[in-house]
Each structure stands twice: as structure tokens, then as C-alpha cells.
Amino acid sequence: MEKFITLKDTAIPLVIENIDTDQIIPARFLKSTDKEGFGENLFRDWRFDKNGNPNEEFSLNDKKYTGSILVAGDNFGCGSSREHAAWALKAFGFKVIVSSYFADIFKGNALNNGLLPVQVSKEFLDSLFQSILENPKSELSIDLGNQKIEIPGKNLSEKFEIDPYKKTCMINGYDDIDFLISRKKAIKNFEEKQLEFLKEHSEENFV
């Protein structure tokens, strides 16, 4: 996975609550088990009408909004446990999703795919929406090391929580296997010490 340490970028607002995984990636597009191509159908039923024409009023189609950060309403990623939702968001180009609440399974799927879910208070989320809607070029800054999100120049910042293991993986660009490989030397040293301990105590039993 790509390393994530800090990010400073503009954001796309999605002022809708209770966005479920079927809205993120409709079930009819789940035929493939390959991660490629899912970004094309992200929010398909909101981005396009029944004839396949872009919905110009939808924020992801509004050219004044750009960036790799999606700021969404409360309870993002609820519904089914499909990992494809994280695949679609990542494939579309998002690196961070900000909301005041994430469904637990979606949060886990996002982190497993190198997509950072940043959970903030509802008050801070309202401030983010206000800043973006007033000035689409306003930037957000996310510092994973210090677990901090802020609006530069506005003296608005907030800390966010993340599982320590997942934080380590994201900062280093590890998936679960990469992490185990990175600990190979430590695991080997532990095994050698255990063998030495067992050998010493087995010898003592025969004294």
C-alpha cells in the first residue's frame, strides 16, 4: 500500500447523512472480485441519471470541488459489509474520508485498503462543511503521526483516534503480511530465546 504520513489538499463535500455501502457502490456492480474499475461506479445512482447522464447538482460532478478528501455527513458506510465500498472510494482517488461517525466494518475495510477514515465531532464537521462551501479552494491538513486534522489559517483543528496497529501500517505502507515480514527479525529472536529457555529447563530436569 501507499504510505500515508501527512496530506494537505482541497476536499469535496457530501452533505448527506446515513450514506450506506449500497449508495457508495450499488450491488449490481459487485460481480468482479478485482479492485480495478470500481471507481467508475462510485455513487453511481447519485452521479448519473437513469440515462447515464451526469447529475450536475451532485458534488462529485461539480467542477468547483476537487481533491482527494471526501467530507461526508454522519454515519458514513453503514449497511452491508461489502469491502467494495472502500475499493470504489480508493479507486476514484480519495485518500481520506472525514465524517462524525463511521460504521465499524466500513472503517476496518477502509484501513485495510489504505483509505484513512478520520472521525471528528459534529461541531468540527459543521465547520469543515462551512469552510468548503464558502470557499471550495480551502484546504484541509491531515497529520496521521500526530492524529490531527485542521483547516490551515483558520485556527480550527481537532485530534482523531486510530487503532495503533493500523496507524503503523498506514505510515509504513504495510498490509498485514508486510507488517509480519517487517517483524521477521524480532520473531526469529523471540523463537531463539524460547528454544534456549526450553533447552535450559529441560536439562535442569535431568540434574
RADAJO-V321222 format. One record per run of one state. SS is the DSSP state (A for helix, B for strand, O for the rest). FROM is the first residue (numbers start at 1). TO is the last residue. If there is no record, write none. Layout:
# RADAJO-V321222
[[SS	FROM	TO] [SS	FROM	TO]]
This chain:
# RADAJO-V321222
[[O	1	5] [B	6	14] [O	15	19] [B	20	20] [A	21	24] [O	25	26] [A	27	29] [O	30	37] [A	38	41] [O	42	43] [A	44	47] [B	48	48] [O	49	53] [B	54	54] [O	55	58] [A	59	61] [O	62	68] [B	69	72] [O	73	75] [B	76	76] [O	77	77] [B	78	78] [O	79	83] [A	84	92] [O	93	95] [B	96	99] [O	100	101] [B	102	102] [O	103	103] [A	104	112] [O	113	115] [B	116	119] [O	120	121] [A	122	134] [O	135	138] [B	139	143] [O	144	147] [B	148	151] [O	152	155] [B	156	159] [O	160	163] [A	164	172] [O	173	175] [A	176	182] [O	183	183] [A	184	204] [O	205	207]]
